[in-house]
Amino acid sequence: MTRGLAVHPDAAVELQEAVDWYDQGGQERGQAFLEAYNDTVDRCLMWPDSGAIVSEDDGPGPDQVEVHGAKVPKSSYWVIYYVEHDVVSIVAVAHERRQPGYWSVRLPH
């Protein structure tokens, strides 16, 4: 099954900020992070239920989605996403130690 991919505009900004931060360390660390991110997204597209459930409620209700998080290897970042109508929607590229759950305002209501 082929799934679509949607990326929230703020998540795209967060991704670029993370790449820029890693680039400050030189040695093409930004490119390595971007490749790891892309591999993580590919994994989410293939196995969308494989990410840890990170939603704060007891499960999806009539107007809620089940939110997952997939760790980007060798980094402090998580891809936060949900699946709806065969589309994987990335709502955040979140640093694991900064403002947990800030991305919840980006979810459909």
NULO-835491 format. One record per residue (C-alpha): x, y, z. Coordinates in steps of 0.02 Angstrom, whole numbers, padded with zeros to 5 digits, always signed. Each point is the difference from the previous one (the first is absolute). Example, Ala and Ser with C-alpha at 12.3 -4.5 7.8 and 13.67 -1.06 7.14 Angstrom:
% NULO-835491
+00615-00225+00390;+00069+00172-00033;
This chain:
% NULO-835491
+00000+00000+00000;+00064+00171-00045;-00031+00134+00129;+00004+00186-00025;+00109+00117+00101;-00046+00170+00070;+00119+00109+00099;-00064+00141+00109;+00088+00164-00049;+00066+00022+00177;+00072-00177-00004;+00092+00045-00161;+00074+00151+00088;+00052-00108+00149;+00085-00123-00117;+00100+00140-00083;+00047+00072+00170;+00062-00171+00057;+00102-00023-00160;+00075+00174+00023;+00043-00038+00182;+00087-00163-00048;+00092+00090-00141;+00082+00113+00129;+00099-00151+00057;+00074-00023-00174;+00045-00169-00073;-00164-00002-00098;-00098-00040+00158;-00151+00093-00068;-00004-00111-00154;+00017-00156+00109;-00145+00058+00108;-00107+00035-00154;+00035-00174-00067;-00047-00078+00168;-00159+00106+00001;-00045-00057-00175;+00029-00183+00049;-00113+00027+00151;-00137+00075-00108;+00015-00145-00123;-00020-00121+00146;-00156+00094+00058;-00072-00010-00175;+00031-00187-00010;-00052-00044+00178;-00103+00146+00067;-00050-00091+00159;+00181-00036+00047;+00029+00168+00084;-00031+00013+00186;-00170+00072+00044;+00031+00172+00074;-00176+00073+00010;-00045+00052+00176;-00179-00064-00002;-00065-00178+00026;-00020-00033-00184;-00082+00073-00151;-00175+00066+00023;-00119+00056-00136;+00098+00160-00032;+00174-00056+00051;+00145-00085-00088;+00128-00120+00070;+00167+00091+00004;+00163-00094-00022;+00182+00044+00023;+00148-00076-00089;+00176+00034+00062;+00125+00064-00128;+00152-00111+00031;+00158+00077+00073;-00090+00162+00042;-00108+00081+00132;-00147+00022-00119;-00165-00089-00026;-00116+00003-00149;-00175+00028+00070;-00138-00057-00117;-00175-00070-00019;-00082-00101-00138;-00168+00044-00073;-00076-00061-00165;+00164-00085-00053;+00098+00161+00023;+00143+00013+00124;-00006+00177+00068;+00158+00063+00085;-00044+00134+00127;+00170+00026+00080;+00185-00037-00004;+00015+00014+00187;+00154+00005+00110;-00023-00127+00139;+00045+00122+00139;-00097+00155-00052;-00181+00042+00038;-00086-00170-00004;-00167+00001-00090;+00017+00176-00072;-00050-00071-00169;-00173-00054+00059;-00074+00164-00066;+00048-00059-00175;-00113-00153+00007;-00169-00001-00087;-00145+00036+00115;
